[in-house]
Amino acid sequence: MLYDSYETARYLTRPLTFFLDSYRAILNHDLNPLKDTALSRTLSTLAEMPYRILKDYPKQDFGVTAERGGETYALRETVVARRPFCDLVGFQVDGAAERPKVLIAAALSGHYATLLRDTVRGFARDFAPYITDWRNAREVPVADGDFGFDDYVSYLIDFMTELGPGTHMVATCQAAPPALVAAAVLAERSPALVPASLTLMAGPMDTRINPGLINKITDHVPLKLMRKVAIKTVPRGFPGAGRRVYPGFFQLSGFMSINLMPHIKRHASFMGDGIKGNDDEAEIFRDFYDEYFSVLDMTESFYVESLERVFFEHHIPRGVMTYKGELVDFGAIRTMPLLTVEGAKDNMCTPGQTVAAHDICPNIPDYKRRQHIQVGAGHYGVFSGSRFQNEIYPVVRDFMGRSMAAR
């Protein structure tokens, strides 16, 4: 019922959205003699604020760029493999055949994989990058089946098989637990396909350690209640009508509530920049929130199973994680180099939760392990932004390089 009401409200407010956008276009038109006056900029900014609240935020393009001969160009994307809930997307870089491959496992936690365009851009400097491009569950027909935690693991195994031996894997945020499970399953069943190295970036491997706000919520709110409140049915009008999902707009409200004040301050700064005519700063704000507000629905099964296995019952650190009914043996991982990366200021996956992966994999030799904690980095700063490009990526690149040299 709530999902239907949300879509009805979106439909009813489209005329207002169109009016606000048109009004802004008139105020900002080159033929408007008052375009560059304080009055015009103020009116335009005051119209843009409600417009941005009401507008739709579709999935953004990856738009990953690289440099050649001092010039910037866009990397061409190729769909390497298709699955109902995900595409494996590759990026065409110069000399790809001679470069090592890296599979970037994007989190399935509300945002599209395009949130990681900066991550891809970093790896495109030295690797042939691929990424899991997750689909909005409301766009997947019910006839295509369900998608749960084990399915995520299966997709990673399939994609590692597609890319072949010697492929590195990098998992961000909530992709870290299924990535480690996939590595353990491959170590037991297909040793040749074990990742050439595995890098876990700000991922919740053991949420009992240094619990943050999200973890404290799971301590006080029963899973049954969270399921009842969060899960809705996709309404008519979408390919996935009838599918039970955790809606993207619900997830976004959760993201915002965790760090509400920074969002309020950024919107206040945007109003000031718009009124003053600071176009570059205003455009940075638009680009960020066009991506941040672009969210997808996830299936009920994946949402509930992830909560249950990772946040409520801690299956991985307790040694009770299963894959398709069989116990996963993390001790089977013996030769795979493991790097964990954490942000010192991360309040979503707090320091200590990712590095726990090293204790979970006791048979990896010490010389094949490394932990990096990035001073000054919050959650998103671990895999995007200047600190990622200039400080974190070189650590990951060098770790992968040593891994390849030791093979």
PyMOL commands that set and color helices and strands:
alter all, ss='L'
color gray80, all
select helices_A, chain A and resi 2-12+14-27+38-54+96-98+113-123+137-139+142-144+149-163+173-189+191-193+213-220+223-230+248-258+260-276+279-292+300-312+315-318+330-332+357-360+366-368+380-382+386-405
alter helices_A, ss='H'
color red, helices_A
select strands_A, chain A and resi 65-68+71-74+76-83+86-92+101-105+128-134+168-172+198-201+232-233+244-246+298-299+322-323+326-327+338-343+369-374
alter strands_A, ss='S'
color yellow, strands_A
deselect
rebuild
show_as cartoon
